[in-house]
Protein backbone atom coordinates (compact mmCIF):
# COMPACT_ATOMS: atom_id res chain seq x y z
CA UNK A 1 0.00 0.00 0.00
CA UNK A 2 3.04 2.30 -0.07
CA UNK A 3 2.17 3.02 -3.71
CA UNK A 4 -1.01 4.66 -2.45
CA UNK A 5 1.00 7.07 -0.30
CA UNK A 6 3.21 7.92 -3.28
CA UNK A 7 0.21 8.51 -5.53
CA UNK A 8 -1.50 10.64 -2.89
CA UNK A 9 1.68 12.71 -2.47
CA UNK A 10 1.77 13.33 -6.21
CA UNK A 11 -1.87 14.45 -6.19
CA UNK A 12 -1.13 16.75 -3.27
CA UNK A 13 1.74 18.43 -5.09
CA UNK A 14 -0.19 18.92 -8.33
CA UNK A 15 -3.81 19.52 -7.32
CA UNK A 16 -3.69 21.09 -3.87
CA UNK A 17 -2.96 24.66 -4.98
CA UNK A 18 -5.76 24.49 -7.56
CA UNK A 19 -8.55 23.30 -5.27
CA UNK A 20 -7.43 24.45 -1.82
CA UNK A 21 -9.97 27.24 -1.87
CA UNK A 22 -12.79 24.70 -2.34
CA UNK A 23 -12.52 23.12 1.12
CA UNK A 24 -9.97 20.47 0.14
CA UNK A 25 -8.33 19.00 3.25
CA UNK A 26 -6.41 16.13 1.65
CA UNK A 27 -7.08 12.90 -0.17
CA UNK A 28 -8.71 9.54 0.48
CA UNK A 29 -7.21 6.44 -1.14
CA UNK A 30 -9.60 3.50 -1.38
CA UNK A 31 -8.80 0.03 -2.67
CA UNK A 32 -12.02 -1.13 -4.34
CA UNK A 33 -13.35 -4.69 -4.50
CA UNK A 34 -10.99 -5.46 -7.40
CA UNK A 35 -8.05 -4.03 -5.38
CA UNK A 36 -7.69 -1.00 -7.68
CA UNK A 37 -6.42 2.10 -5.89
CA UNK A 38 -8.62 5.19 -6.24
CA UNK A 39 -7.30 8.49 -4.89
CA UNK A 40 -10.13 10.96 -4.34
CA UNK A 41 -10.59 14.33 -2.61
CA UNK A 42 -11.12 14.64 1.12
CA UNK A 43 -13.09 17.81 1.70
CA UNK A 44 -15.55 19.35 4.11
CA UNK A 45 -18.27 18.83 1.49
CA UNK A 46 -20.00 15.49 0.98
CA UNK A 47 -18.15 13.53 -1.75
CA UNK A 48 -19.86 10.53 -3.39
CA UNK A 49 -17.76 7.59 -4.54
CA UNK A 50 -17.75 7.70 -8.38
CA UNK A 51 -20.05 5.06 -9.86
CA UNK A 52 -21.91 4.41 -6.62
CA UNK A 53 -21.01 2.60 -3.40
CA UNK A 54 -18.09 0.17 -3.40
CA UNK A 55 -16.68 -2.36 -0.96
CA UNK A 56 -13.17 -2.03 0.40
CA UNK A 57 -10.76 -3.46 2.95
CA UNK A 58 -8.29 -0.56 2.79
CA UNK A 59 -8.61 3.22 3.22
CA UNK A 60 -5.80 5.75 3.56
CA UNK A 61 -6.68 9.26 4.77
CA UNK A 62 -3.92 11.71 3.73
CA UNK A 63 -4.09 15.39 4.81
CA UNK A 64 -2.65 18.33 2.88
CA UNK A 65 0.75 19.55 4.08
CA UNK A 66 -0.74 22.55 5.89
CA UNK A 67 -3.37 20.41 7.65
CA UNK A 68 -1.67 18.29 10.34
CA UNK A 69 -4.50 15.78 10.67
CA UNK A 70 -8.00 15.22 9.38
CA UNK A 71 -10.90 12.98 10.32
CA UNK A 72 -13.25 11.58 7.68
CA UNK A 73 -16.66 10.00 8.18
CA UNK A 74 -17.51 7.36 5.58
CA UNK A 75 -21.15 6.52 4.82
CA UNK A 76 -22.80 3.56 3.11
CA UNK A 77 -24.98 5.79 0.90
CA UNK A 78 -23.96 8.30 -1.78
CA UNK A 79 -25.56 11.19 0.14
CA UNK A 80 -23.56 11.16 3.39
CA UNK A 81 -26.14 9.29 5.41
CA UNK A 82 -26.75 5.71 6.46
CA UNK A 83 -24.35 3.55 8.46
CA UNK A 84 -21.06 5.30 9.13
CA UNK A 85 -17.51 4.92 10.37
CA UNK A 86 -15.10 7.74 11.26
CA UNK A 87 -11.38 7.36 10.52
CA UNK A 88 -8.44 9.58 11.42
CA UNK A 89 -5.39 10.36 9.28
CA UNK A 90 -3.47 7.24 8.21
CA UNK A 91 -3.87 3.80 6.68
CA UNK A 92 -6.73 1.58 7.78
CA UNK A 93 -7.05 -2.16 7.01
CA UNK A 94 -10.32 -4.04 7.54
CA UNK A 95 -10.83 -7.77 8.02
CA UNK A 96 -14.28 -7.65 6.42
CA UNK A 97 -15.65 -5.66 3.51
CA UNK A 98 -16.65 -2.10 4.30
CA UNK A 99 -19.27 -0.43 2.07
CA UNK A 100 -18.30 3.13 1.12
CA UNK A 101 -20.73 5.34 -0.76
CA UNK A 102 -19.61 8.82 0.33
CA UNK A 103 -17.63 10.76 2.92
CA UNK A 104 -17.01 14.16 4.42
CA UNK A 105 -13.97 15.29 6.37
CA UNK A 106 -12.94 17.89 8.93
CA UNK A 107 -9.65 19.11 10.40
CA UNK A 108 -8.75 17.50 13.71
CA UNK A 109 -8.36 19.87 16.63
N, CA, C and O atoms as CSV, one atom per row, in Angstrom:
chain,resi,resn,atom,element,x,y,z
A,1,UNK,N,N,0.798,-1.190,0.000
A,1,UNK,CA,C,0.000,0.000,0.000
A,1,UNK,C,C,0.853,1.271,0.000
A,1,UNK,O,O,0.307,2.374,0.018
A,2,UNK,N,N,2.166,1.134,-0.020
A,2,UNK,CA,C,3.038,2.298,-0.072
A,2,UNK,C,C,2.853,3.064,-1.372
A,2,UNK,O,O,3.070,4.275,-1.414
A,3,UNK,N,N,2.452,2.371,-2.437
A,3,UNK,CA,C,2.174,3.024,-3.705
A,3,UNK,C,C,1.055,4.047,-3.534
A,3,UNK,O,O,1.079,5.107,-4.160
A,4,UNK,N,N,0.097,3.737,-2.704
A,4,UNK,CA,C,-1.010,4.658,-2.449
A,4,UNK,C,C,-0.487,5.958,-1.868
A,4,UNK,O,O,-0.914,7.035,-2.285
A,5,UNK,N,N,0.426,5.877,-0.915
A,5,UNK,CA,C,0.996,7.070,-0.302
A,5,UNK,C,C,1.744,7.886,-1.341
A,5,UNK,O,O,1.655,9.114,-1.339
A,6,UNK,N,N,2.479,7.229,-2.231
A,6,UNK,CA,C,3.209,7.920,-3.283
A,6,UNK,C,C,2.247,8.613,-4.232
A,6,UNK,O,O,2.461,9.769,-4.597
A,7,UNK,N,N,1.199,7.926,-4.633
A,7,UNK,CA,C,0.209,8.512,-5.529
A,7,UNK,C,C,-0.464,9.700,-4.866
A,7,UNK,O,O,-0.638,10.747,-5.489
A,8,UNK,N,N,-0.842,9.543,-3.610
A,8,UNK,CA,C,-1.500,10.639,-2.891
A,8,UNK,C,C,-0.570,11.839,-2.782
A,8,UNK,O,O,-1.022,12.977,-2.903
A,9,UNK,N,N,0.711,11.611,-2.558
A,9,UNK,CA,C,1.680,12.710,-2.473
A,9,UNK,C,C,1.773,13.459,-3.790
A,9,UNK,O,O,1.879,14.685,-3.809
A,10,UNK,N,N,1.732,12.717,-4.893
A,10,UNK,CA,C,1.768,13.335,-6.213
A,10,UNK,C,C,0.523,14.191,-6.424
A,10,UNK,O,O,0.627,15.317,-6.910
A,11,UNK,N,N,-0.649,13.674,-6.068
A,11,UNK,CA,C,-1.872,14.453,-6.187
A,11,UNK,C,C,-1.798,15.710,-5.338
A,11,UNK,O,O,-2.234,16.778,-5.768
A,12,UNK,N,N,-1.252,15.592,-4.144
A,12,UNK,CA,C,-1.133,16.747,-3.270
A,12,UNK,C,C,-0.298,17.838,-3.920
A,12,UNK,O,O,-0.677,19.009,-3.901
A,13,UNK,N,N,0.828,17.462,-4.491
A,13,UNK,CA,C,1.737,18.431,-5.092
A,13,UNK,C,C,1.108,19.123,-6.299
A,13,UNK,O,O,1.310,20.321,-6.500
A,14,UNK,N,N,0.359,18.390,-7.090
A,14,UNK,CA,C,-0.188,18.922,-8.330
A,14,UNK,C,C,-1.528,19.622,-8.137
A,14,UNK,O,O,-1.732,20.716,-8.663
A,15,UNK,N,N,-2.440,19.011,-7.393
A,15,UNK,CA,C,-3.809,19.515,-7.316
A,15,UNK,C,C,-4.102,20.433,-6.140
A,15,UNK,O,O,-5.020,21.249,-6.221
A,16,UNK,N,N,-3.368,20.329,-5.076
A,16,UNK,CA,C,-3.691,21.087,-3.866
A,16,UNK,C,C,-3.788,22.588,-4.101
A,16,UNK,O,O,-4.755,23.199,-3.645
A,17,UNK,N,N,-2.838,23.213,-4.790
A,17,UNK,CA,C,-2.958,24.661,-4.982
A,17,UNK,C,C,-4.207,25.046,-5.784
A,17,UNK,O,O,-4.770,26.120,-5.571
A,18,UNK,N,N,-4.635,24.191,-6.689
A,18,UNK,CA,C,-5.761,24.488,-7.561
A,18,UNK,C,C,-7.083,24.462,-6.807
A,18,UNK,O,O,-7.939,25.319,-7.028
A,19,UNK,N,N,-7.260,23.479,-5.912
A,19,UNK,CA,C,-8.555,23.297,-5.266
A,19,UNK,C,C,-8.558,23.615,-3.777
A,19,UNK,O,O,-9.551,23.345,-3.100
A,20,UNK,N,N,-7.495,24.170,-3.258
A,20,UNK,CA,C,-7.428,24.453,-1.821
A,20,UNK,C,C,-8.535,25.400,-1.374
A,20,UNK,O,O,-9.019,25.308,-0.246
A,21,UNK,N,N,-8.927,26.298,-2.247
A,21,UNK,CA,C,-9.967,27.245,-1.871
A,21,UNK,C,C,-11.355,26.609,-1.852
A,21,UNK,O,O,-12.310,27.260,-1.427
A,22,UNK,N,N,-11.497,25.373,-2.293
A,22,UNK,CA,C,-12.787,24.703,-2.344
A,22,UNK,C,C,-13.001,23.747,-1.171
A,22,UNK,O,O,-13.793,22.813,-1.287
A,23,UNK,N,N,-12.324,23.955,-0.060
A,23,UNK,CA,C,-12.517,23.123,1.119
A,23,UNK,C,C,-11.733,21.821,1.107
A,23,UNK,O,O,-12.001,20.933,1.917
A,24,UNK,N,N,-10.774,21.691,0.205
A,24,UNK,CA,C,-9.971,20.472,0.143
A,24,UNK,C,C,-9.084,20.377,1.375
A,24,UNK,O,O,-8.362,21.318,1.705
A,25,UNK,N,N,-9.142,19.236,2.052
A,25,UNK,CA,C,-8.330,18.998,3.246
A,25,UNK,C,C,-7.228,17.981,2.994
A,25,UNK,O,O,-6.251,17.926,3.741
A,26,UNK,N,N,-7.377,17.181,1.954
A,26,UNK,CA,C,-6.413,16.128,1.651
A,26,UNK,C,C,-6.999,15.182,0.631
A,26,UNK,O,O,-7.765,15.581,-0.246
A,27,UNK,N,N,-6.623,13.907,0.762
A,27,UNK,CA,C,-7.083,12.897,-0.169
A,27,UNK,C,C,-7.421,11.611,0.566
A,27,UNK,O,O,-6.884,11.329,1.638
A,28,UNK,N,N,-8.316,10.842,-0.026
A,28,UNK,CA,C,-8.711,9.543,0.482
A,28,UNK,C,C,-8.343,8.526,-0.581
A,28,UNK,O,O,-8.777,8.644,-1.727
A,29,UNK,N,N,-7.549,7.528,-0.219
A,29,UNK,CA,C,-7.206,6.440,-1.137
A,29,UNK,C,C,-8.001,5.214,-0.710
A,29,UNK,O,O,-7.941,4.785,0.442
A,30,UNK,N,N,-8.745,4.659,-1.658
A,30,UNK,CA,C,-9.599,3.504,-1.378
A,30,UNK,C,C,-9.247,2.395,-2.357
A,30,UNK,O,O,-9.204,2.613,-3.567
A,31,UNK,N,N,-8.995,1.199,-1.819
A,31,UNK,CA,C,-8.801,0.025,-2.671
A,31,UNK,C,C,-10.175,-0.593,-2.861
A,31,UNK,O,O,-10.787,-1.056,-1.898
A,32,UNK,N,N,-10.670,-0.606,-4.113
A,32,UNK,CA,C,-12.016,-1.130,-4.343
A,32,UNK,C,C,-12.030,-2.652,-4.315
A,32,UNK,O,O,-11.010,-3.282,-4.035
A,33,UNK,N,N,-13.183,-3.238,-4.604
A,33,UNK,CA,C,-13.355,-4.688,-4.501
A,33,UNK,C,C,-12.442,-5.469,-5.440
A,33,UNK,O,O,-12.201,-6.657,-5.222
A,34,UNK,N,N,-11.932,-4.812,-6.486
A,34,UNK,CA,C,-10.988,-5.459,-7.402
A,34,UNK,C,C,-9.551,-5.068,-7.086
A,34,UNK,O,O,-8.643,-5.313,-7.881
A,35,UNK,N,N,-9.347,-4.451,-5.904
A,35,UNK,CA,C,-8.048,-4.028,-5.385
A,35,UNK,C,C,-7.398,-2.931,-6.225
A,35,UNK,O,O,-6.175,-2.786,-6.209
A,36,UNK,N,N,-8.199,-2.158,-6.959
A,36,UNK,CA,C,-7.688,-0.999,-7.683
A,36,UNK,C,C,-7.655,0.177,-6.724
A,36,UNK,O,O,-8.602,0.396,-5.968
A,37,UNK,N,N,-6.563,0.936,-6.755
A,37,UNK,CA,C,-6.419,2.100,-5.890
A,37,UNK,C,C,-7.079,3.311,-6.527
A,37,UNK,O,O,-6.802,3.636,-7.681
A,38,UNK,N,N,-7.944,3.974,-5.785
A,38,UNK,CA,C,-8.616,5.188,-6.235
A,38,UNK,C,C,-8.278,6.298,-5.255
A,38,UNK,O,O,-8.586,6.190,-4.068
A,39,UNK,N,N,-7.649,7.362,-5.735
A,39,UNK,CA,C,-7.301,8.493,-4.891
A,39,UNK,C,C,-8.286,9.610,-5.204
A,39,UNK,O,O,-8.372,10.086,-6.336
A,40,UNK,N,N,-9.028,10.018,-4.179
A,40,UNK,CA,C,-10.128,10.958,-4.341
A,40,UNK,C,C,-10.027,12.073,-3.313
A,40,UNK,O,O,-9.338,11.915,-2.305
A,41,UNK,N,N,-10.702,13.204,-3.544
A,41,UNK,CA,C,-10.586,14.328,-2.615
A,41,UNK,C,C,-11.211,14.059,-1.251
A,41,UNK,O,O,-12.221,13.365,-1.129
A,42,UNK,N,N,-10.583,14.628,-0.238
A,42,UNK,CA,C,-11.122,14.637,1.122
A,42,UNK,C,C,-11.438,16.096,1.427
A,42,UNK,O,O,-10.534,16.908,1.622
A,43,UNK,N,N,-12.717,16.417,1.464
A,43,UNK,CA,C,-13.091,17.807,1.699
A,43,UNK,C,C,-14.174,17.894,2.766
A,43,UNK,O,O,-14.690,16.884,3.245
A,44,UNK,N,N,-14.498,19.123,3.119
A,44,UNK,CA,C,-15.548,19.351,4.108
A,44,UNK,C,C,-16.937,19.172,3.504
A,44,UNK,O,O,-17.931,19.139,4.230
A,45,UNK,N,N,-17.010,19.057,2.189
A,45,UNK,CA,C,-18.275,18.827,1.493
A,45,UNK,C,C,-18.455,17.337,1.277
A,45,UNK,O,O,-17.478,16.598,1.158
A,46,UNK,N,N,-19.698,16.896,1.226
A,46,UNK,CA,C,-19.995,15.489,0.977
A,46,UNK,C,C,-19.477,15.105,-0.410
A,46,UNK,O,O,-19.774,15.778,-1.397
A,47,UNK,N,N,-18.702,14.023,-0.478
A,47,UNK,CA,C,-18.155,13.534,-1.755
A,47,UNK,C,C,-18.647,12.107,-1.958
A,47,UNK,O,O,-18.405,11.235,-1.124
A,48,UNK,N,N,-19.343,11.871,-3.079
A,48,UNK,CA,C,-19.863,10.533,-3.390
A,48,UNK,C,C,-18.821,9.742,-4.171
A,48,UNK,O,O,-18.161,10.273,-5.063
A,49,UNK,N,N,-18.683,8.460,-3.823
A,49,UNK,CA,C,-17.760,7.591,-4.539
A,49,UNK,C,C,-18.238,7.477,-5.991
A,49,UNK,O,O,-19.401,7.154,-6.232
A,50,UNK,N,N,-17.346,7.740,-6.966
A,50,UNK,CA,C,-17.749,7.698,-8.380
A,50,UNK,C,C,-18.308,6.323,-8.766
A,50,UNK,O,O,-17.702,5.294,-8.468
A,51,UNK,N,N,-19.450,6.316,-9.422
A,51,UNK,CA,C,-20.049,5.065,-9.862
A,51,UNK,C,C,-20.900,4.376,-8.816
A,51,UNK,O,O,-21.387,3.269,-9.049
A,52,UNK,N,N,-21.090,5.004,-7.672
A,52,UNK,CA,C,-21.909,4.407,-6.623
A,52,UNK,C,C,-21.089,3.694,-5.574
A,52,UNK,O,O,-19.876,3.553,-5.730
A,53,UNK,N,N,-21.724,3.239,-4.505
A,53,UNK,CA,C,-21.010,2.600,-3.398
A,53,UNK,C,C,-20.137,1.429,-3.848
A,53,UNK,O,O,-20.459,0.709,-4.794
A,54,UNK,N,N,-19.020,1.266,-3.136
A,54,UNK,CA,C,-18.091,0.168,-3.400
A,54,UNK,C,C,-17.775,-0.525,-2.087
A,54,UNK,O,O,-18.084,-0.007,-1.014
A,55,UNK,N,N,-17.161,-1.693,-2.171
A,55,UNK,CA,C,-16.677,-2.364,-0.964
A,55,UNK,C,C,-15.158,-2.252,-0.945
A,55,UNK,O,O,-14.509,-2.236,-1.991
A,56,UNK,N,N,-14.609,-2.176,0.252
A,56,UNK,CA,C,-13.172,-2.028,0.401
A,56,UNK,C,C,-12.704,-2.708,1.673
A,56,UNK,O,O,-13.492,-2.974,2.580
A,57,UNK,N,N,-11.413,-2.983,1.725
A,57,UNK,CA,C,-10.765,-3.457,2.953
A,57,UNK,C,C,-9.581,-2.572,3.309
A,57,UNK,O,O,-8.838,-2.859,4.248
A,58,UNK,N,N,-9.409,-1.470,2.537
A,58,UNK,CA,C,-8.286,-0.561,2.792
A,58,UNK,C,C,-8.680,0.871,2.460
A,58,UNK,O,O,-9.195,1.153,1.379
A,59,UNK,N,N,-8.427,1.779,3.417
A,59,UNK,CA,C,-8.614,3.217,3.215
A,59,UNK,C,C,-7.410,3.930,3.808
A,59,UNK,O,O,-6.964,3.605,4.909
A,60,UNK,N,N,-6.881,4.912,3.066
A,60,UNK,CA,C,-5.803,5.754,3.563
A,60,UNK,C,C,-6.285,7.198,3.520
A,60,UNK,O,O,-6.660,7.699,2.460
A,61,UNK,N,N,-6.278,7.868,4.669
A,61,UNK,CA,C,-6.678,9.264,4.774
A,61,UNK,C,C,-5.396,10.096,4.859
A,61,UNK,O,O,-4.629,9.972,5.814
A,62,UNK,N,N,-5.170,10.954,3.840
A,62,UNK,CA,C,-3.924,11.713,3.733
A,62,UNK,C,C,-4.241,13.212,3.736
A,62,UNK,O,O,-4.879,13.701,2.803
A,63,UNK,N,N,-3.809,13.953,4.767
A,63,UNK,CA,C,-4.087,15.393,4.812
A,63,UNK,C,C,-3.135,16.178,3.913
A,63,UNK,O,O,-2.065,15.694,3.547
A,64,UNK,N,N,-3.548,17.411,3.561
A,64,UNK,CA,C,-2.645,18.325,2.880
A,64,UNK,C,C,-1.506,18.691,3.821
A,64,UNK,O,O,-1.611,18.502,5.033
A,65,UNK,N,N,-0.423,19.213,3.266
A,65,UNK,CA,C,0.746,19.549,4.083
A,65,UNK,C,C,0.434,20.560,5.174
A,65,UNK,O,O,0.990,20.475,6.269
A,66,UNK,N,N,-0.451,21.520,4.894
A,66,UNK,CA,C,-0.739,22.554,5.891
A,66,UNK,C,C,-1.860,22.155,6.862
A,66,UNK,O,O,-2.256,22.952,7.714
A,67,UNK,N,N,-2.360,20.945,6.737
A,67,UNK,CA,C,-3.367,20.408,7.652
A,67,UNK,C,C,-2.741,19.218,8.374
A,67,UNK,O,O,-2.574,18.159,7.770
A,68,UNK,N,N,-2.388,19.367,9.660
A,68,UNK,CA,C,-1.665,18.295,10.345
A,68,UNK,C,C,-2.420,16.973,10.432
A,68,UNK,O,O,-1.797,15.913,10.373
A,69,UNK,N,N,-3.723,17.006,10.569
A,69,UNK,CA,C,-4.504,15.775,10.674
A,69,UNK,C,C,-5.945,16.077,10.304
A,69,UNK,O,O,-6.458,17.168,10.556
A,70,UNK,N,N,-6.589,15.081,9.698
A,70,UNK,CA,C,-8.000,15.217,9.383
A,70,UNK,C,C,-8.736,13.956,9.836
A,70,UNK,O,O,-8.133,12.910,10.077
A,71,UNK,N,N,-10.044,14.091,9.940
A,71,UNK,CA,C,-10.901,12.977,10.317
A,71,UNK,C,C,-12.006,12.924,9.264
A,71,UNK,O,O,-12.636,13.937,8.963
A,72,UNK,N,N,-12.234,11.734,8.708
A,72,UNK,CA,C,-13.255,11.579,7.677
A,72,UNK,C,C,-14.308,10.573,8.136
A,72,UNK,O,O,-13.985,9.525,8.696
A,73,UNK,N,N,-15.550,10.907,7.892
A,73,UNK,CA,C,-16.657,10.002,8.180
A,73,UNK,C,C,-17.138,9.420,6.863
A,73,UNK,O,O,-17.515,10.152,5.948
A,74,UNK,N,N,-17.121,8.097,6.776
A,74,UNK,CA,C,-17.513,7.364,5.577
A,74,UNK,C,C,-18.915,6.807,5.784
A,74,UNK,O,O,-19.233,6.274,6.848
A,75,UNK,N,N,-19.750,6.936,4.755
A,75,UNK,CA,C,-21.147,6.522,4.822
A,75,UNK,C,C,-21.431,5.441,3.786
A,75,UNK,O,O,-20.740,5.349,2.772
A,76,UNK,N,N,-22.442,4.628,4.042
A,76,UNK,CA,C,-22.802,3.563,3.107
A,76,UNK,C,C,-23.551,4.103,1.888
A,76,UNK,O,O,-23.519,3.483,0.824
A,77,UNK,N,N,-24.213,5.231,2.026
A,77,UNK,CA,C,-24.979,5.788,0.902
A,77,UNK,C,C,-24.156,6.855,0.178
A,77,UNK,O,O,-23.106,7.278,0.661
A,78,UNK,N,N,-24.646,7.279,-0.981
A,78,UNK,CA,C,-23.963,8.300,-1.780
A,78,UNK,C,C,-24.294,9.717,-1.330
A,78,UNK,O,O,-23.802,10.680,-1.918
A,79,UNK,N,N,-25.120,9.858,-0.297
A,79,UNK,CA,C,-25.558,11.185,0.141
A,79,UNK,C,C,-25.155,11.508,1.582
A,79,UNK,O,O,-25.830,12.283,2.260
A,80,UNK,N,N,-24.083,10.928,2.032
A,80,UNK,CA,C,-23.558,11.158,3.385
A,80,UNK,C,C,-24.590,10.901,4.474
A,80,UNK,O,O,-24.758,11.692,5.403
A,81,UNK,N,N,-25.283,9.761,4.330
A,81,UNK,CA,C,-26.139,9.285,5.411
A,81,UNK,C,C,-26.123,7.759,5.390
A,81,UNK,O,O,-25.504,7.152,4.516
A,82,UNK,N,N,-26.792,7.156,6.335
A,82,UNK,CA,C,-26.747,5.707,6.463
A,82,UNK,C,C,-25.721,5.305,7.510
A,82,UNK,O,O,-25.267,6.135,8.298
A,83,UNK,N,N,-25.361,4.035,7.514
A,83,UNK,CA,C,-24.347,3.554,8.456
A,83,UNK,C,C,-23.054,4.308,8.196
A,83,UNK,O,O,-22.766,4.706,7.067
A,84,UNK,N,N,-22.272,4.498,9.267
A,84,UNK,CA,C,-21.058,5.300,9.127
A,84,UNK,C,C,-19.928,4.788,9.996
A,84,UNK,O,O,-20.133,4.078,10.981
A,85,UNK,N,N,-18.715,5.178,9.591
A,85,UNK,CA,C,-17.512,4.921,10.372
A,85,UNK,C,C,-16.618,6.142,10.211
A,85,UNK,O,O,-16.505,6.687,9.113
A,86,UNK,N,N,-15.982,6.577,11.296
A,86,UNK,CA,C,-15.100,7.736,11.262
A,86,UNK,C,C,-13.659,7.262,11.421
A,86,UNK,O,O,-13.340,6.490,12.324
A,87,UNK,N,N,-12.793,7.742,10.522
A,87,UNK,CA,C,-11.383,7.359,10.519
A,87,UNK,C,C,-10.502,8.594,10.580
A,87,UNK,O,O,-10.803,9.609,9.951
A,88,UNK,N,N,-9.418,8.510,11.334
A,88,UNK,CA,C,-8.439,9.582,11.417
A,88,UNK,C,C,-7.398,9.430,10.319
A,88,UNK,O,O,-7.415,8.454,9.568
A,89,UNK,N,N,-6.495,10.395,10.228
A,89,UNK,CA,C,-5.393,10.356,9.284
A,89,UNK,C,C,-4.644,9.033,9.390
A,89,UNK,O,O,-4.403,8.536,10.490
A,90,UNK,N,N,-4.275,8.461,8.235
A,90,UNK,CA,C,-3.472,7.244,8.209
A,90,UNK,C,C,-4.111,6.117,7.425
A,90,UNK,O,O,-5.197,6.258,6.863
A,91,UNK,N,N,-3.402,4.987,7.402
A,91,UNK,CA,C,-3.868,3.804,6.681
A,91,UNK,C,C,-4.724,2.934,7.598
A,91,UNK,O,O,-4.421,2.753,8.777
A,92,UNK,N,N,-5.798,2.403,7.025
A,92,UNK,CA,C,-6.733,1.577,7.783
A,92,UNK,C,C,-7.037,0.306,7.002
A,92,UNK,O,O,-7.514,0.368,5.869
A,93,UNK,N,N,-6.762,-0.850,7.608
A,93,UNK,CA,C,-7.046,-2.157,7.015
A,93,UNK,C,C,-8.271,-2.742,7.723
A,93,UNK,O,O,-8.433,-2.571,8.931
A,94,UNK,N,N,-9.126,-3.428,6.971
A,94,UNK,CA,C,-10.325,-4.036,7.542
A,94,UNK,C,C,-10.323,-5.526,7.251
A,94,UNK,O,O,-9.921,-5.952,6.169
A,95,UNK,N,N,-10.770,-6.314,8.211
A,95,UNK,CA,C,-10.835,-7.772,8.025
A,95,UNK,C,C,-12.030,-8.183,7.174
A,95,UNK,O,O,-12.000,-9.214,6.502
A,96,UNK,N,N,-13.075,-7.374,7.209
A,96,UNK,CA,C,-14.279,-7.648,6.417
A,96,UNK,C,C,-14.518,-6.474,5.466
A,96,UNK,O,O,-13.982,-5.382,5.654
A,97,UNK,N,N,-15.323,-6.722,4.456
A,97,UNK,CA,C,-15.648,-5.661,3.509
A,97,UNK,C,C,-16.376,-4.518,4.201
A,97,UNK,O,O,-17.246,-4.729,5.047
A,98,UNK,N,N,-16.002,-3.311,3.823
A,98,UNK,CA,C,-16.647,-2.101,4.297
A,98,UNK,C,C,-17.297,-1.438,3.083
A,98,UNK,O,O,-16.632,-1.230,2.069
A,99,UNK,N,N,-18.574,-1.108,3.170
A,99,UNK,CA,C,-19.266,-0.431,2.072
A,99,UNK,C,C,-19.033,1.073,2.222
A,99,UNK,O,O,-19.288,1.652,3.278
A,100,UNK,N,N,-18.541,1.696,1.138
A,100,UNK,CA,C,-18.297,3.134,1.125
A,100,UNK,C,C,-19.061,3.738,-0.054
A,100,UNK,O,O,-18.834,3.387,-1.212
A,101,UNK,N,N,-19.973,4.658,0.277
A,101,UNK,CA,C,-20.731,5.343,-0.760
A,101,UNK,C,C,-20.388,6.821,-0.838
A,101,UNK,O,O,-20.508,7.438,-1.896
A,102,UNK,N,N,-19.954,7.396,0.299
A,102,UNK,CA,C,-19.613,8.817,0.335
A,102,UNK,C,C,-18.849,9.111,1.623
A,102,UNK,O,O,-18.734,8.260,2.505
A,103,UNK,N,N,-18.328,10.345,1.710
A,103,UNK,CA,C,-17.628,10.763,2.922
A,103,UNK,C,C,-17.558,12.273,2.979
A,103,UNK,O,O,-17.731,12.969,1.978
A,104,UNK,N,N,-17.298,12.757,4.181
A,104,UNK,CA,C,-17.005,14.159,4.419
A,104,UNK,C,C,-15.969,14.219,5.525
A,104,UNK,O,O,-15.948,13.374,6.420
A,105,UNK,N,N,-15.114,15.221,5.458
A,105,UNK,CA,C,-13.973,15.290,6.368
A,105,UNK,C,C,-13.937,16.631,7.109
A,105,UNK,O,O,-14.613,17.590,6.737
A,106,UNK,N,N,-13.135,16.661,8.154
A,106,UNK,CA,C,-12.936,17.886,8.925
A,106,UNK,C,C,-11.532,17.878,9.510
A,106,UNK,O,O,-10.970,16.810,9.755
A,107,UNK,N,N,-10.960,19.060,9.736
A,107,UNK,CA,C,-9.652,19.108,10.400
A,107,UNK,C,C,-9.785,18.601,11.827
A,107,UNK,O,O,-10.812,18.809,12.474
A,108,UNK,N,N,-8.750,17.940,12.314
A,108,UNK,CA,C,-8.755,17.500,13.710
A,108,UNK,C,C,-8.198,18.619,14.561
A,108,UNK,O,O,-7.234,19.285,14.183
A,109,UNK,N,N,-8.808,18.818,15.703
A,109,UNK,CA,C,-8.357,19.871,16.629
A,109,UNK,C,C,-7.128,19.441,17.362
A,109,UNK,O,O,-6.604,20.193,18.183
